[in-house]
Amino acid sequence: MRSLVTASAFGLLLLLTGCFAPSKADIIKKAEGASTSSELEAVLGEPSEVSKFGPLEKWTYKAADGAVIFLIAADTITFEVTD
């Protein structure tokens, strides 16, 4: 019984976490003016996921309605896309 209560509480916590996630528009608005990876991290925090492709980095920020992806080359934000 205790494990069922724990699992239910954990599931509820996951649902609530999704409710408070920012939207793609919120993320893009916060990122306006950021031109380097350090500036981006200062306004948005640590990305949900980072992938590296040679000298390029893909930073993904998960949103309530999808994700926002920033491509970074030589510490400069070069492209922004949403899914």
C-alpha positions in Angstrom: 0.0 0.0 0.0 2.8 2.4 0.9 4.5 1.9 -2.5 1.2 2.7 -4.3 0.9 5.9 -2.3 4.5 6.8 -3.2 4.0 6.0 -6.9 0.8 8.1 -6.9 2.5 11.0 -5.3 5.4 10.8 -7.7 3.0 10.7 -10.7 1.1 13.8 -9.4 4.4 15.6 -8.9 5.3 14.9 -12.6 2.0 16.2 -13.8 2.3 19.4 -11.7 5.9 20.0 -12.9 4.6 20.0 -16.5 2.0 22.6 -15.6 4.6 25.0 -14.5 7.0 24.6 -17.4 7.3 27.8 -19.5 5.9 28.0 -23.0 8.1 28.2 -26.1 7.1 31.9 -26.4 8.2 32.5 -22.8 11.6 30.9 -23.5 12.1 32.9 -26.7 11.2 36.2 -25.0 13.6 35.6 -22.1 16.4 34.7 -24.5 16.0 38.0 -26.5 19.2 39.9 -26.5 21.3 36.9 -25.4 24.1 36.4 -28.0 26.5 34.0 -26.2 26.0 30.7 -24.4 26.9 32.2 -21.1 24.2 35.0 -21.5 21.7 32.3 -22.6 22.4 30.2 -19.5 22.2 33.3 -17.3 18.6 34.1 -18.4 17.3 30.5 -19.0 19.3 28.4 -16.7 20.9 25.0 -17.6 19.4 23.5 -20.8 17.4 20.3 -20.6 19.7 18.7 -23.1 23.1 19.5 -24.8 24.3 17.7 -27.9 27.6 18.4 -29.6 28.3 18.1 -33.4 32.0 18.9 -33.8 32.3 22.7 -33.1 28.5 23.1 -32.9 26.4 22.7 -29.8 22.6 22.2 -29.7 21.0 23.4 -26.5 17.4 22.2 -26.0 15.1 23.8 -23.5 11.9 21.9 -23.0 8.6 23.9 -22.8 5.1 23.1 -21.9 4.2 23.2 -25.6 7.3 21.7 -27.2 10.9 22.7 -27.1 13.2 25.6 -28.1 16.5 24.7 -29.7 19.5 27.0 -29.9 22.5 26.2 -32.1 25.8 27.6 -30.7 29.0 27.9 -32.6 32.2 29.3 -31.0 30.1 30.4 -28.0 27.8 32.5 -30.2 24.1 31.7 -30.7 23.7 31.2 -34.4 20.2 29.8 -34.8 17.0 29.3 -32.9 14.2 26.9 -33.7 11.1 25.5 -32.1 9.4 22.1 -32.5 
